[in-house]
Amino acid sequence: MKILLTGATGYIGRRLKERLLEDKSLQLRLFVRNERKIRDKYRDRVEIFEGSTFDKESLRKALEGIDVAYYLIHSMGTKGDFAKLDRLSAENFLRACIDANVQRIIYLGGLGRKDTASRHLLSRIETGEILSRRPESIQTIWIRAGIIIGSGSASFEIIRNLVQKLPMIITPRWVHTKTQPIGISDVLEYLFQAKDLDTKKNLVVDIGSDQMSFKEMLIRASKVMGLRRVLIPVPLLTPRLSSYWLILMTPVSYRIAKALVEALKSETVIQNDNAKRYFPHISPLSYEDAVKTALGEIEKKQIISRWCDSSAEEVCDIKDQGRIEAAVFVEKSVYDFGKIPSEMIFASIQSIGGENGWFRCDWLWKLRGTVDKLVGGPGLNRGRRDPALLRVGDSLDFWKVIDLKKGKRLLLSSQMKLPGKAWLEFSVEDTALVQTVYFLPQGLWGRLYWYLIKPFHIFIFSDLAKGIIKRAKALSIWTGIDMKL
Ligand SMILES: NC(=O)c1ccc[n+]([C@@H]2O[C@H](COP(=O)([O-])OP(=O)(O)OC[C@H]3O[C@@H](n4cnc5c(N)ncnc54)[C@H](OP(=O)(O)O)[C@@H]3O)[C@@H](O)[C@H]2O)c1
């Protein structure tokens, strides 16, 4: 069976790729917007096709010879009309699949009813309807899931942060609405098995475990974490205020917080029993077990994908983000690291930020992060996915990894709210660590901003480079690599 996986760099797609690769009989082709987001270790196991669902020619090429195509794409977060883009994307995909004689489309959408759906859910429903529009030419299996419990998923990060940070959680009215969460491993199993279903008709399959309210989800998660939490109902907390409250208390962006609150205003529960009928061998994990599994992955630092590393959102698109030559201000510093092995220097560069911190001036970074969060930026809360490794496309506090050449170069592009665009580059050249800050100001305020913060750079950036070298030295001592000092 030859499979095309779209959205292969997204939250669900990255994990489904791993699941599909477990079956050696499958031939897997990935359809991605930027092939640099796929790590080298996969390159000889998959075919990679670059393109976009808005580029029909790239779709045509990617679908050639394909039997089953997964559709794991959405346009939420784009500045324009995301519902219109979602429609166009699904129409292009359906047309291209029919032309290429694909047998089956498998799509993962959201759970819920059309008459009470939020704008986001409505667009997911429209996408499913478009993809299912031509049953005489192609079969569509449309799987619908509500809140997904998994390490790095936005909803789970909200639950985890609220429960871990607040002994008393104020709860608005929407926390009483019924919903039906499901563990990520079950979602992947339904998607995986859907390719082999023995039926020719279109299907809508609603999936979920136990029914419960968001309030129960908080209480039950706190029990799993061994924490006693008090929930205080505050009926005056409007959806808008709730969203602001969520962005202050959790790492998610305003857009995601708003989408979640909107979604939870109406019930999102299973509408059919097709999951049991067509997938009798899957018994979804209980909510508690799904929470335990997600927490276990976080503890073991085994997070495969996160909510903030992909999306149609402009800030997540790494294309055209690496244009440092456009910068007006460039601040380059060179630090000699003597006989410390250069691989240790690079390992140390790769581990900056997140829980590992930004060295001596950490408090200044935290202050900048708080200011950023208050003005609507991501702040520092996104942290890092893995304590030691980065991959292109990863979020790193308020930065995004744009380029990563092992042992040679790391380029970060700013995602904080700035009157311009900033980049931070580290490169290793012989025995020198070269650290460069680039800034492209936007208007007069942008230039003013640069001169205002320039004095702070002396502390922040020289300490950063020295910290990197110091940690590299410690790393080489711990790992026993001879520095020949
Ligand atoms: N995550 C959840 O909790 C959840 C819950 C219920 C249902 N779902 C459904 O699952 C599906 C996948 O969601 P997700 O959370 O995995 O999304 P995601 O993390 O935001 O990933 C979206 C993926 O789509 C790619 N993409 C976006 N626009 C594209 C285009 N025009 N052409 C080609 N690729 C494009 C992105 O590429 P880049 O990496 O280049 O950005 C990324 O790989 C969606 O239909 C969603 O409604 C998700």
The ligand as a Gaussian input file, in Angstrom:
#p B3LYP/6-31G(d) Opt

LIG

0 1
 N       -4.325000      18.708000      17.632000
 C       -5.528000      18.473000      18.162000
 O       -5.705000      18.537000      19.409000
 C       -6.695000      18.065000      17.282000
 C       -7.919000      17.727000      17.880000
 C       -8.983000      17.323000      17.058000
 C       -8.818000      17.305000      15.682000
 N       -7.643000      17.675000      15.114000
 C       -7.528000      17.698000      13.648000
 O       -6.345000      17.063000      13.212000
 C       -5.876000      17.668000      12.013000
 C       -4.399000      17.994000      12.168000
 O       -4.251000      18.911000      13.246000
 P       -2.850000      19.228000      13.947000
 O       -3.130000      19.611000      15.346000
 O       -1.873000      18.133000      13.686000
 O       -2.405000      20.533000      13.160000
 P       -0.988000      21.295000      13.182000
 O       -0.110000      20.789000      14.260000
 O       -1.281000      22.749000      13.160000
 O       -0.340000      20.877000      11.786000
 C       -0.877000      21.288000      10.566000
 C       -0.063000      20.669000       9.459000
 O       -0.587000      21.086000       8.191000
 C        0.469000      21.615000       7.400000
 N       -0.122000      22.586000       6.500000
 C       -0.839000      23.696000       6.813000
 N       -1.297000      24.281000       5.698000
 C       -0.866000      23.534000       4.651000
 C       -1.009000      23.615000       3.249000
 N       -1.713000      24.587000       2.674000
 N       -0.421000      22.677000       2.467000
 C        0.302000      21.666000       3.030000
 N        0.463000      21.523000       4.351000
 C       -0.112000      22.453000       5.155000
 C        1.441000      22.200000       8.428000
 O        2.721000      22.365000       7.863000
 P        3.878000      23.246000       8.592000
 O        4.561000      22.318000       9.556000
 O        4.752000      23.673000       7.485000
 O        3.226000      24.391000       9.325000
 C        1.407000      21.111000       9.475000
 O        2.185000      20.008000       9.080000
 C       -6.761000      18.908000      11.776000
 O       -7.722000      18.603000      10.815000
 C       -7.417000      19.135000      13.131000
 O       -8.690000      19.736000      13.034000
 C       -6.556000      18.052000      15.890000

